[in-house]
Amino acid sequence: MTLNNIKPGCECLIKEVNLTGSTGQRLMDMGFMPGTKVKVVRNAPLVDPIDLLLRGFHVSIRHHEAEGMEVEEL
Amino acid sequence: MNEITVAVAGQPNSGKSTIFNMLTGSRQHVANYPGVTVEKKTGRYRYQGNTVTLVDLPGTYSLTSYSKEERIARDYLLHEKPTVVLDIVDAANLERNLYLTFQLEEMGIPLVIALNMMDVAKDRGFAIDAHKLSELLGAAVIPTVGKKHKGGNEIKEAILRACQNAHSQTPYGETREAGSVSPGISRKKDSFRIDYGAELESVLMPLEERLLNDPKFSFRYPARWLAVKLMENDNEARRLVKEIEENYHGDGYSNPR
C-alpha cells in the first residue's frame, strides 16, 4: 500500500521511500524515512495536496509523491 | 582576536532572521550571493572589543547539492571559512532540525546552537535538556526566544568562547601551507562523530582514511564529511574531488601505489 491510499485520520509506518532525485532527497531530509510514523490529516481527493503529520510537524505533499512511499497501515 | 565571521545556518522557519536581527540590531544589509538571486544578508555587532560579522545563509533542510540554496550554504561553509557557525534550531521541531545540525557538525566547523522558539516548545509540552544536548553534540546550546529578544547576550558570549576554543585547538600550527588551509576545518577531530553502523562504516572508514592521508584533500576539506558525501554519490563532492585530482601539481608528493 502507498501513502496516498491512507484515509484521513489514519496512521501508517513508512516501509520504503521509492523516490529519487531532489524530491526524494528533500523528503528524506525532512524525515520521511523507513520506520517513520505518519498521520494523514487531510486529503484533497482529486487534487493535491495531502496534509501529513510526522515527527511533530505538518507537511503537505503531492499525491504522486505520496504514491512513491510504501507504507503499512497502523 | 578582533574580526570574527559567523555564518548563521538553520532550516527554513527556524527563526534565523529573527535571531540575526536580534543580534545585529538594524545594522544589517542585503546583497546577493554571486550568480544567483538568493539574498545574502550580512550584519555586524561589537562584543567585548571584537567585531563580529554575521552572514545569514539560506534556510535549508540539509546540505546536499540538490537545490541552489543548499549549494550556496554549503559552498559558503566550505570555501569562505567562517570562524563559527551559529545553527538556529527550532526547539518545537527538534528532531527534524537536528538533521541539519548533524551535517554541520560533520563539516567540522565550530558550532554554537541556538535552541530557538523555546516558548513554543514549552507550550507543546516539550522539556528539552539543553545541557545534555550540549554534551551530546559537543557544542554550546543556548535556549532562545528570538521574538522576545531572549538569549542574545548568551549567544554572543558562546560565539566568543567557541572562537577562543577553536584558536587554542588549531592542530596545524606553523606547519600548515599558507593560504591553502581552512582554519575552520578538521579542528574538532573527536568531539562529535556519527556512527553509521558496521555496514556503512566498512566503506566509510577506509575512504576517510585515504582522504586524511592524502594532502591534496586533508588540507582542504574535512575528511569525514567528504567521505560521507562521496558515499552518497553527491555530484558536487565528486566534482570537487575530480577538480582537485586534475589540478594538483604538488611537489614532493607521490602516490605510493
Interface residues (C-beta under 8 A of the other chain):
Chain A: G21 S22 Q25 R26 D29 M30 G31 R55 G56 F57
Chain B: Y61 S62 T64 Y66 S67 A92 N93 E95 R96 Y99 R124
